[in-house]
Amino acid sequence: MKESSGLENVNDFLKNLLKEKEAKTSEFIGAIIVNIIFLYIVNNLLSWNLTFIAPSFQDVLWIFNISIVATIIGNILFLIYHPGWFRSIIQIILNILGFTVVYYLYTIFPFILSHYWVALTLKFALILAMVVLVIVSIFEVVRLILRALKLF
């Protein structure tokens, strides 16, 4: 059995990182439909008088709407044009918007929760989501740079 060198391992890793997932039209259409439904739900939460949603939810609604509409537009664009570099750029933008939504949810915290530990758990989950979005965005930026270097 031949041992591979560290350079070969790095090359294999980079090839896997750059390997483009086959884009499926049905995934984009499904994401558009789900996000339209989500847009409706988010914009009607306050009118449903849910006991755990505070009136301050109105203060985060604007960024929710921007993020969801951007996701819908991004998936429409993917239906038309979807090379890997383009998907990376759009995904970075959507990750930034997603981070902003989670940040506002964390800072405004428009929830009324009867148990302290439930609120604490939700706040921890929001922090974790922000960390994950930063990591995923960094990964996507590296992926975009590696794709660009491969093109030139």
N, CA and C atoms as an extended XYZ file, in Angstrom:
456
Properties=species:S:1:pos:R:3:atomname:S:1:resname:S:1:resid:I:1 pbc="F F F"
N         0.843       -1.172        0.000 N   MET     1
C         0.000        0.000        0.000 CA  MET     1
C         0.891        1.238        0.000 C   MET     1
N         0.618        2.150       -0.905 N   LYS     2
C         1.417        3.348       -1.053 CA  LYS     2
C         0.886        4.441       -0.123 C   LYS     2
N         1.787        5.036        0.632 N   GLU     3
C         1.393        6.147        1.496 CA  GLU     3
C         1.370        7.410        0.657 C   GLU     3
N         0.309        8.193        0.820 N   SER     4
C         0.246        9.437        0.064 CA  SER     4
C         0.930       10.539        0.852 C   SER     4
N         1.517       11.433        0.115 N   SER     5
C         2.231       12.534        0.761 CA  SER     5
C         1.238       13.578        1.261 C   SER     5
N         1.726       14.472        2.085 N   GLY     6
C         0.891       15.543        2.615 CA  GLY     6
C         0.355       16.429        1.507 C   GLY     6
N         1.177       16.649        0.463 N   LEU     7
C         0.757       17.485       -0.657 CA  LEU     7
C        -0.400       16.842       -1.413 C   LEU     7
N        -0.335       15.533       -1.597 N   GLU     8
C        -1.432       14.828       -2.269 CA  GLU     8
C        -2.716       14.919       -1.438 C   GLU     8
N        -2.578       14.821       -0.112 N   ASN     9
C        -3.751       14.940        0.759 CA  ASN     9
C        -4.376       16.328        0.642 C   ASN     9
N        -3.521       17.357        0.580 N   VAL    10
C        -4.022       18.727        0.428 CA  VAL    10
C        -4.718       18.874       -0.916 C   VAL    10
N        -4.116       18.328       -1.961 N   ASN    11
C        -4.732       18.403       -3.293 CA  ASN    11
C        -6.082       17.697       -3.311 C   ASN    11
N        -6.152       16.521       -2.704 N   ASP    12
C        -7.424       15.798       -2.642 CA  ASP    12
C        -8.469       16.603       -1.878 C   ASP    12
N        -8.051       17.201       -0.764 N   PHE    13
C        -8.962       18.016        0.032 CA  PHE    13
C        -9.494       19.190       -0.790 C   PHE    13
N        -8.588       19.874       -1.505 N   LEU    14
C        -8.992       21.029       -2.312 CA  LEU    14
C        -9.920       20.617       -3.453 C   LEU    14
N        -9.643       19.471       -4.070 N   LYS    15
C       -10.520       18.990       -5.142 CA  LYS    15
C       -11.918       18.715       -4.612 C   LYS    15
N       -11.996       18.090       -3.443 N   ASN    16
C       -13.306       17.818       -2.841 CA  ASN    16
C       -14.014       19.115       -2.455 C   ASN    16
N       -13.252       20.078       -1.994 N   LEU    17
C       -13.812       21.365       -1.602 CA  LEU    17
C       -14.374       22.104       -2.810 C   LEU    17
N       -13.678       22.006       -3.929 N   LEU    18
C       -14.093       22.711       -5.136 CA  LEU    18
C       -15.121       21.952       -5.966 C   LEU    18
N       -15.268       20.670       -5.675 N   LYS    19
C       -16.180       19.858       -6.469 CA  LYS    19
C       -17.586       20.441       -6.387 C   LYS    19
N       -18.144       20.689       -7.550 N   GLU    20
C       -19.470       21.304       -7.592 CA  GLU    20
C       -20.553       20.248       -7.466 C   GLU    20
N       -21.472       20.538       -6.581 N   LYS    21
C       -22.635       19.686       -6.426 CA  LYS    21
C       -23.547       19.961       -7.617 C   LYS    21
N       -24.086       18.914       -8.176 N   GLU    22
C       -24.980       19.097       -9.311 CA  GLU    22
C       -26.220       19.852       -8.868 C   GLU    22
N       -26.477       20.958       -9.536 N   ALA    23
C       -27.622       21.793       -9.189 CA  ALA    23
C       -28.902       21.147       -9.705 C   ALA    23
N       -29.891       21.059       -8.832 N   LYS    24
C       -31.171       20.472       -9.206 CA  LYS    24
C       -32.238       21.549       -9.178 C   LYS    24
N       -32.923       21.703      -10.295 N   THR    25
C       -33.981       22.696      -10.407 CA  THR    25
C       -35.038       22.500       -9.338 C   THR    25
N       -35.350       21.259       -9.023 N   SER    26
C       -36.392       20.988       -8.030 CA  SER    26
C       -36.013       21.529       -6.652 C   SER    26
N       -34.723       21.518       -6.305 N   GLU    27
C       -34.282       22.069       -5.021 CA  GLU    27
C       -34.520       23.571       -4.969 C   GLU    27
N       -34.226       24.259       -6.062 N   PHE    28
C       -34.436       25.701       -6.103 CA  PHE    28
C       -35.917       26.036       -6.025 C   PHE    28
N       -36.736       25.303       -6.755 N   ILE    29
C       -38.178       25.535       -6.732 CA  ILE    29
C       -38.741       25.236       -5.345 C   ILE    29
N       -38.301       24.142       -4.750 N   GLY    30
C       -38.738       23.799       -3.398 CA  GLY    30
C       -38.363       24.877       -2.397 C   GLY    30
N       -37.144       25.400       -2.502 N   ALA    31
C       -36.691       26.466       -1.592 CA  ALA    31
C       -37.523       27.734       -1.784 C   ALA    31
N       -37.885       28.036       -3.013 N   ILE    32
C       -38.725       29.216       -3.285 CA  ILE    32
C       -40.085       29.047       -2.626 C   ILE    32
N       -40.698       27.890       -2.795 N   ILE    33
C       -42.019       27.630       -2.225 CA  ILE    33
C       -41.974       27.685       -0.696 C   ILE    33
N       -40.997       27.022       -0.101 N   VAL    34
C       -40.868       27.007        1.359 CA  VAL    34
C       -40.666       28.424        1.891 C   VAL    34
N       -39.853       29.222        1.216 N   ASN    35
C       -39.597       30.586        1.680 CA  ASN    35
C       -40.801       31.504        1.500 C   ASN    35
N       -41.614       31.283        0.488 N   ILE    36
C       -42.853       32.058        0.338 CA  ILE    36
C       -43.798       31.734        1.497 C   ILE    36
N       -43.905       30.461        1.842 N   ILE    37
C       -44.728       30.059        2.992 CA  ILE    37
C       -44.169       30.663        4.279 C   ILE    37
N       -42.855       30.604        4.449 N   PHE    38
C       -42.204       31.161        5.635 CA  PHE    38
C       -42.440       32.672        5.722 C   PHE    38
N       -42.387       33.363        4.581 N   LEU    39
C       -42.643       34.801        4.532 CA  LEU    39
C       -44.056       35.105        5.029 C   LEU    39
N       -45.024       34.310        4.598 N   TYR    40
C       -46.409       34.479        5.050 CA  TYR    40
C       -46.511       34.262        6.562 C   TYR    40
N       -45.905       33.199        7.050 N   ILE    41
C       -45.978       32.871        8.486 CA  ILE    41
C       -45.352       33.980        9.323 C   ILE    41
N       -44.139       34.400        8.966 N   VAL    42
C       -43.424       35.417        9.732 CA  VAL    42
C       -44.224       36.722        9.791 C   VAL    42
N       -44.866       37.079        8.679 N   ASN    43
C       -45.614       38.333        8.633 CA  ASN    43
C       -46.983       38.251        9.303 C   ASN    43
N       -47.400       37.069        9.707 N   ASN    44
C       -48.696       36.926       10.363 CA  ASN    44
C       -48.601       36.458       11.809 C   ASN    44
N       -47.410       36.231       12.310 N   LEU    45
C       -47.243       35.737       13.678 CA  LEU    45
C       -47.921       36.638       14.714 C   LEU    45
N       -47.745       37.937       14.578 N   LEU    46
C       -48.321       38.848       15.566 CA  LEU    46
C       -49.852       38.829       15.534 C   LEU    46
N       -50.434       38.686       14.363 N   SER    47
C       -51.901       38.684       14.269 CA  SER    47
C       -52.508       37.388       14.797 C   SER    47
N       -51.698       36.352       14.963 N   TRP    48
C       -52.207       35.084       15.488 CA  TRP    48
C       -52.242       35.080       17.016 C   TRP    48
N       -51.767       36.146       17.630 N   ASN    49
C       -51.801       36.298       19.086 CA  ASN    49
C       -51.211       35.100       19.829 C   ASN    49
N       -50.062       34.676       19.395 N   LEU    50
C       -49.366       33.591       20.077 CA  LEU    50
C       -48.786       34.127       21.388 C   LEU    50
N       -48.981       33.403       22.447 N   THR    51
C       -48.585       33.902       23.772 CA  THR    51
C       -47.075       34.053       23.944 C   THR    51
N       -46.293       33.328       23.178 N   PHE    52
C       -44.842       33.394       23.348 CA  PHE    52
C       -44.165       34.379       22.413 C   PHE    52
N       -44.928       35.063       21.558 N   ILE    53
C       -44.370       36.072       20.655 CA  ILE    53
C       -44.710       37.451       21.209 C   ILE    53
N       -43.679       38.226       21.539 N   ALA    54
C       -43.857       39.568       22.097 CA  ALA    54
C       -44.141       40.571       20.973 C   ALA    54
N       -44.794       41.673       21.307 N   PRO    55
C       -45.016       42.724       20.305 CA  PRO    55
C       -43.711       43.252       19.695 C   PRO    55
N       -42.606       43.111       20.423 N   SER    56
C       -41.311       43.559       19.894 CA  SER    56
C       -40.857       42.738       18.682 C   SER    56
N       -41.598       41.672       18.359 N   PHE    57
C       -41.288       40.905       17.146 CA  PHE    57
C       -41.365       41.812       15.918 C   PHE    57
N       -42.209       42.832       16.007 N   GLN    58
C       -42.336       43.810       14.916 CA  GLN    58
C       -40.984       44.461       14.613 C   GLN    58
N       -40.133       44.575       15.633 N   ASP    59
C       -38.824       45.211       15.460 CA  ASP    59
C       -37.830       44.368       14.666 C   ASP    59
N       -38.075       43.074       14.540 N   VAL    60
C       -37.183       42.212       13.754 CA  VAL    60
C       -37.812       41.791       12.431 C   VAL    60
N       -39.062       42.158       12.236 N   LEU    61
C       -39.774       41.727       11.039 CA  LEU    61
C       -39.137       42.243        9.754 C   LEU    61
N       -38.632       43.459        9.778 N   TRP    62
C       -38.034       44.046        8.577 CA  TRP    62
C       -36.839       43.232        8.081 C   TRP    62
N       -35.969       42.783        9.000 N   ILE    63
C       -34.788       42.035        8.568 CA  ILE    63
C       -35.176       40.616        8.157 C   ILE    63
N       -36.190       40.060        8.817 N   PHE    64
C       -36.718       38.766        8.373 CA  PHE    64
C       -37.187       38.874        6.924 C   PHE    64
N       -37.969       39.905        6.624 N   ASN    65
C       -38.504       40.080        5.272 CA  ASN    65
C       -37.401       40.255        4.241 C   ASN    65
N       -36.400       41.066        4.568 N   ILE    66
C       -35.278       41.267        3.638 CA  ILE    66
C       -34.573       39.937        3.379 C   ILE    66
N       -34.296       39.194        4.439 N   SER    67
C       -33.573       37.934        4.305 CA  SER    67
C       -34.371       36.897        3.508 C   SER    67
N       -35.644       36.779        3.798 N   ILE    68
C       -36.471       35.784        3.097 CA  ILE    68
C       -36.636       36.156        1.628 C   ILE    68
N       -36.909       37.438        1.357 N   VAL    69
C       -37.056       37.873       -0.037 CA  VAL    69
C       -35.737       37.689       -0.792 C   VAL    69
N       -34.617       37.986       -0.149 N   ALA    70
C       -33.305       37.776       -0.787 CA  ALA    70
C       -33.084       36.298       -1.095 C   ALA    70
N       -33.509       35.425       -0.192 N   THR    71
C       -33.374       33.983       -0.428 CA  THR    71
C       -34.235       33.544       -1.611 C   THR    71
N       -35.437       34.080       -1.699 N   ILE    72
C       -36.313       33.761       -2.830 CA  ILE    72
C       -35.674       34.241       -4.132 C   ILE    72
N       -35.189       35.481       -4.136 N   ILE    73
C       -34.534       36.028       -5.337 CA  ILE    73
C       -33.294       35.215       -5.692 C   ILE    73
N       -32.502       34.850       -4.686 N   GLY    74
C       -31.315       34.037       -4.925 CA  GLY    74
C       -31.657       32.719       -5.590 C   GLY    74
N       -32.708       32.058       -5.129 N   ASN    75
C       -33.104       30.783       -5.731 CA  ASN    75
C       -33.689       30.961       -7.130 C   ASN    75
N       -34.348       32.080       -7.368 N   ILE    76
C       -34.814       32.368       -8.738 CA  ILE    76
C       -33.609       32.556       -9.651 C   ILE    76
N       -32.595       33.281       -9.159 N   LEU    77
C       -31.373       33.464       -9.949 CA  LEU    77
C       -30.691       32.129      -10.212 C   LEU    77
N       -30.702       31.233       -9.217 N   PHE    78
C       -30.087       29.917       -9.393 CA  PHE    78
C       -30.814       29.096      -10.463 C   PHE    78
N       -32.106       29.329      -10.627 N   LEU    79
C       -32.843       28.641      -11.694 CA  LEU    79
C       -32.320       29.055      -13.067 C   LEU    79
N       -31.869       30.297      -13.165 N   ILE    80
C       -31.419       30.858      -14.440 CA  ILE    80
C       -29.926       30.614      -14.654 C   ILE    80
N       -29.147       30.807      -13.595 N   TYR    81
C       -27.688       30.793      -13.701 CA  TYR    81
C       -27.121       30.229      -12.408 C   TYR    81
N       -26.347       29.163      -12.491 N   HIS    82
C       -25.889       28.532      -11.253 CA  HIS    82
C       -24.482       27.911      -11.274 C   HIS    82
N       -23.498       28.609      -11.836 N   PRO    83
C       -22.142       28.070      -11.665 CA  PRO    83
C       -21.711       28.208      -10.204 C   PRO    83
N       -20.744       27.419       -9.805 N   GLY    84
C       -20.318       27.364       -8.415 CA  GLY    84
C       -19.892       28.690       -7.839 C   GLY    84
N       -19.113       29.476       -8.581 N   TRP    85
C       -18.643       30.756       -8.061 CA  TRP    85
C       -19.810       31.691       -7.768 C   TRP    85
N       -20.822       31.665       -8.626 N   PHE    86
C       -21.995       32.524       -8.451 CA  PHE    86
C       -22.793       32.086       -7.232 C   PHE    86
N       -22.955       30.777       -7.077 N   ARG    87
C       -23.671       30.258       -5.905 CA  ARG    87
C       -22.926       30.622       -4.624 C   ARG    87
N       -21.594       30.592       -4.669 N   SER    88
C       -20.814       30.972       -3.486 CA  SER    88
C       -21.050       32.431       -3.107 C   SER    88
N       -21.033       33.322       -4.074 N   ILE    89
C       -21.254       34.747       -3.794 CA  ILE    89
C       -22.647       34.970       -3.207 C   ILE    89
N       -23.656       34.381       -3.822 N   ILE    90
C       -25.026       34.536       -3.329 CA  ILE    90
C       -25.145       33.933       -1.933 C   ILE    90
N       -24.526       32.778       -1.711 N   GLN    91
C       -24.610       32.128       -0.399 CA  GLN    91
C       -23.941       32.969        0.680 C   GLN    91
N       -22.837       33.621        0.361 N   ILE    92
C       -22.170       34.509        1.322 CA  ILE    92
C       -23.115       35.652        1.705 C   ILE    92
N       -23.758       36.244        0.721 N   ILE    93
C       -24.710       37.331        0.984 CA  ILE    93
C       -25.862       36.834        1.853 C   ILE    93
N       -26.406       35.670        1.518 N   LEU    94
C       -27.525       35.120        2.293 CA  LEU    94
C       -27.093       34.755        3.713 C   LEU    94
N       -25.862       34.273        3.879 N   ASN    95
C       -25.348       33.967        5.221 CA  ASN    95
C       -25.223       35.239        6.057 C   ASN    95
N       -24.776       36.322        5.443 N   ILE    96
C       -24.664       37.595        6.156 CA  ILE    96
C       -26.049       38.068        6.595 C   ILE    96
N       -27.019       37.961        5.710 N   LEU    97
C       -28.391       38.333        6.070 CA  LEU    97
C       -28.933       37.426        7.166 C   LEU    97
N       -28.657       36.135        7.066 N   GLY    98
C       -29.093       35.189        8.094 CA  GLY    98
C       -28.479       35.511        9.442 C   GLY    98
N       -27.194       35.848        9.444 N   PHE    99
C       -26.517       36.246       10.681 CA  PHE    99
C       -27.199       37.476       11.273 C   PHE    99
N       -27.533       38.433       10.418 N   THR   100
C       -28.182       39.662       10.884 CA  THR   100
C       -29.539       39.361       11.515 C   THR   100
N       -30.298       38.460       10.904 N   VAL   101
C       -31.595       38.063       11.474 CA  VAL   101
C       -31.390       37.467       12.867 C   VAL   101
N       -30.470       36.532       12.977 N   VAL   102
C       -30.231       35.863       14.261 CA  VAL   102
C       -29.710       36.868       15.291 C   VAL   102
N       -28.847       37.778       14.862 N   TYR   103
C       -28.324       38.800       15.769 CA  TYR   103
C       -29.462       39.654       16.335 C   TYR   103
N       -30.371       40.104       15.462 N   TYR   104
C       -31.505       40.908       15.926 CA  TYR   104
C       -32.440       40.093       16.815 C   TYR   104
N       -32.641       38.841       16.479 N   LEU   105
C       -33.461       37.995       17.353 CA  LEU   105
C       -32.819       37.880       18.734 C   LEU   105
N       -31.507       37.766       18.764 N   TYR   106
C       -30.800       37.650       20.038 CA  TYR   106
C       -30.869       38.955       20.838 C   TYR   106
N       -30.604       40.079       20.185 N   THR   107
C       -30.544       41.348       20.912 CA  THR   107
C       -31.925       41.856       21.319 C   THR   107
N       -32.908       41.696       20.468 N   ILE   108
C       -34.263       42.154       20.794 CA  ILE   108
C       -35.021       41.092       21.583 C   ILE   108
N       -34.753       39.836       21.281 N   PHE   109
C       -35.371       38.674       21.920 CA  PHE   109
C       -36.884       38.857       22.099 C   PHE   109
N       -37.611       38.803       20.976 N   PRO   110
C       -39.059       39.065       21.010 CA  PRO   110
C       -39.889       37.845       21.435 C   PRO   110
N       -39.474       37.212       22.476 N   PHE   111
C       -40.162       36.012       22.949 CA  PHE   111
C       -40.534       36.171       24.415 C   PHE   111
N       -41.669       35.632       24.761 N   ILE   112
C       -42.119       35.613       26.151 CA  ILE   112
C       -42.127       34.150       26.575 C   ILE   112
N       -41.133       33.790       27.363 N   LEU   113
C       -40.996       32.393       27.769 CA  LEU   113
C       -41.131       32.299       29.287 C   LEU   113
N       -41.954       31.362       29.726 N   SER   114
C       -42.274       31.274       31.152 CA  SER   114
C       -41.141       30.688       31.988 C   SER   114
N       -40.288       29.923       31.387 N   HIS   115
C       -39.196       29.295       32.132 CA  HIS   115
C       -37.868       29.919       31.733 C   HIS   115
N       -37.113       30.303       32.744 N   TYR   116
C       -35.815       30.932       32.525 CA  TYR   116
C       -34.889       30.038       31.705 C   TYR   116
N       -34.871       28.740       32.009 N   TRP   117
C       -33.946       27.842       31.320 CA  TRP   117
C       -34.313       27.690       29.846 C   TRP   117
N       -35.594       27.835       29.506 N   VAL   118
C       -36.004       27.769       28.091 CA  VAL   118
C       -35.466       29.007       27.361 C   VAL   118
N       -35.612       30.164       27.983 N   ALA   119
C       -35.087       31.398       27.388 CA  ALA   119
C       -33.565       31.324       27.249 C   ALA   119
N       -32.910       30.819       28.269 N   LEU   120
C       -31.456       30.684       28.236 CA  LEU   120
C       -31.023       29.714       27.130 C   LEU   120
N       -31.734       28.609       27.000 N   THR   121
C       -31.432       27.630       25.947 CA  THR   121
C       -31.623       28.244       24.567 C   THR   121
N       -32.693       29.009       24.388 N   LEU   122
C       -32.942       29.652       23.096 CA  LEU   122
C       -31.863       30.684       22.792 C   LEU   122
N       -31.459       31.454       23.802 N   LYS   123
C       -30.384       32.432       23.590 CA  LYS   123
C       -29.075       31.729       23.223 C   LYS   123
N       -28.794       30.612       23.882 N   PHE   124
C       -27.593       29.842       23.549 CA  PHE   124
C       -27.684       29.320       22.108 C   PHE   124
N       -28.858       28.841       21.703 N   ALA   125
C       -29.051       28.347       20.334 CA  ALA   125
C       -28.843       29.472       19.318 C   ALA   125
N       -29.288       30.675       19.647 N   LEU   126
C       -29.089       31.811       18.744 CA  LEU   126
C       -27.603       32.158       18.621 C   LEU   126
N       -26.881       32.115       19.742 N   ILE   127
C       -25.431       32.357       19.703 CA  ILE   127
C       -24.746       31.286       18.856 C   ILE   127
N       -25.135       30.047       19.066 N   LEU   128
C       -24.564       28.939       18.296 CA  LEU   128
C       -24.853       29.115       16.802 C   LEU   128
N       -26.061       29.543       16.476 N   ALA   129
C       -26.417       29.778       15.070 CA  ALA   129
C       -25.540       30.870       14.460 C   ALA   129
N       -25.267       31.927       15.226 N   MET   130
C       -24.390       32.993       14.715 CA  MET   130
C       -22.979       32.462       14.462 C   MET   130
N       -22.472       31.661       15.382 N   VAL   131
C       -21.129       31.084       15.215 CA  VAL   131
C       -21.086       30.196       13.974 C   VAL   131
N       -22.089       29.365       13.813 N   VAL   132
C       -22.150       28.466       12.648 CA  VAL   132
C       -22.215       29.270       11.355 C   VAL   132
N       -23.017       30.329       11.342 N   LEU   133
C       -23.120       31.146       10.126 CA  LEU   133
C       -21.798       31.825        9.785 C   LEU   133
N       -21.052       32.237       10.788 N   VAL   134
C       -19.725       32.827       10.534 CA  VAL   134
C       -18.789       31.771        9.946 C   VAL   134
N       -18.778       30.584       10.528 N   ILE   135
C       -17.905       29.508       10.043 CA  ILE   135
C       -18.268       29.108        8.617 C   ILE   135
N       -19.541       28.944        8.351 N   VAL   136
C       -19.999       28.563        7.012 CA  VAL   136
C       -19.658       29.656        6.002 C   VAL   136
N       -19.774       30.908        6.415 N   SER   137
C       -19.437       32.016        5.513 CA  SER   137
C       -17.944       32.042        5.204 C   SER   137
N       -17.116       31.828        6.212 N   ILE   138
C       -15.665       31.773        5.987 CA  ILE   138
C       -15.336       30.626        5.031 C   ILE   138
N       -15.948       29.482        5.248 N   PHE   139
C       -15.751       28.338        4.366 CA  PHE   139
C       -16.137       28.700        2.933 C   PHE   139
N       -17.252       29.399        2.773 N   GLU   140
C       -17.726       29.770        1.433 CA  GLU   140
C       -16.789       30.777        0.776 C   GLU   140
N       -16.229       31.694        1.555 N   VAL   141
C       -15.260       32.659        1.021 CA  VAL   141
C       -14.001       31.926        0.556 C   VAL   141
N       -13.519       30.993        1.361 N   VAL   142
C       -12.333       30.206        0.981 CA  VAL   142
C       -12.640       29.424       -0.293 C   VAL   142
N       -13.795       28.840       -0.353 N   ARG   143
C       -14.201       28.079       -1.530 CA  ARG   143
C       -14.230       28.972       -2.768 C   ARG   143
N       -14.763       30.177       -2.624 N   LEU   144
C       -14.826       31.126       -3.735 CA  LEU   144
C       -13.418       31.506       -4.186 C   LEU   144
N       -12.534       31.777       -3.245 N   ILE   145
C       -11.147       32.136       -3.579 CA  ILE   145
C       -10.456       30.983       -4.296 C   ILE   145
N       -10.643       29.768       -3.784 N   LEU   146
C       -10.010       28.609       -4.434 CA  LEU   146
C       -10.561       28.386       -5.836 C   LEU   146
N       -11.847       28.616       -6.012 N   ARG   147
C       -12.417       28.505       -7.371 CA  ARG   147
C       -11.828       29.563       -8.288 C   ARG   147
N       -11.667       30.785       -7.778 N   ALA   148
C       -11.116       31.861       -8.584 CA  ALA   148
C        -9.670       31.551       -8.965 C   ALA   148
N        -8.895       31.029       -8.031 N   LEU   149
C        -7.507       30.682       -8.315 CA  LEU   149
C        -7.426       29.566       -9.352 C   LEU   149
N        -8.396       28.692       -9.328 N   LYS   150
C        -8.419       27.592      -10.291 CA  LYS   150
C        -8.728       28.110      -11.691 C   LYS   150
N        -9.501       29.184      -11.782 N   LEU   151
C        -9.863       29.752      -13.081 CA  LEU   151
C        -8.694       30.471      -13.741 C   LEU   151
N        -7.787       31.043      -12.948 N   PHE   152
C        -6.707       31.851      -13.530 CA  PHE   152
C        -5.447       31.093      -13.657 C   PHE   152
